[in-house]
């Protein structure tokens, strides 16, 4: 399967993503299966999609990302990509607006669990969590 086909199938799966565990696992299995050859394409699709969907769908994308990071092996590119773009991704999931507060608590829980499980650098996560706390206060 070439990169274009992977992108199209991944976008199709993302369009049907819900908060159910089965749905999240199906999409993460696809991303893991094609991560070696098309990880950058899959990540670009995920970030692009996050900017275009509803707030509810955005938090589902964060839950998907949690599952993906939890299941990926050392050879997958996702951890580096997440590290690079996490601030931008969280900004889309929890926009700095009144509506963004709807996703604030869930995003905090996911990011704190990553810090506890040492999935990403604690300094990176602490900076993002501090920004989210400032939004809650304002």
BELJO-V301067 format. One record per pair of residues at least 12 apart in sequence whose ideal C-beta (glycine too) atoms are under 7 Angstrom apart, sorted by the first residue. I is the first residue (numbers start at 1). GAP is how many residues later the second one is. If there is no record, write none. Layout:
# BELJO-V301067
I|GAP + I|GAP
This chain:
# BELJO-V301067
3|35 + 3|38 + 6|28 + 6|32 + 6|35 + 6|36 + 7|34 + 7|38 + 9|21 + 10|20 + 10|21 + 10|32 + 10|35 + 11|34 + 11|38 + 13|13 + 13|14 + 13|17 + 14|13 + 14|31 + 14|35 + 17|43 + 17|47 + 18|42 + 19|41 + 19|44 + 24|39 + 24|40 + 24|43 + 25|42 + 27|37 + 28|36 + 28|39 + 28|40 + 28|43 + 31|37 + 32|39 + 32|40 + 32|44 + 35|37 + 35|41 + 35|42 + 35|43 + 36|39 + 39|37 + 39|38 + 39|39 + 40|37 + 43|35 + 43|38 + 46|15 + 47|38 + 47|42 + 49|12 + 50|39 + 50|42 + 50|43 + 51|41 + 55|44 + 55|47 + 55|48 + 58|34 + 58|35 + 58|45 + 59|34 + 59|44 + 59|47 + 59|48 + 62|31 + 62|45 + 62|48 + 65|17 + 66|44 + 69|13 + 69|50 + 82|38 + 83|37 + 83|38 + 83|41 + 86|38 + 86|42 + 87|41 + 90|17 + 90|38 + 93|14 + 94|13 + 94|38 + 96|39 + 104|28 + 104|31 + 104|32 + 107|25 + 108|21 + 108|24 + 111|14 + 111|17 + 111|18 + 112|17
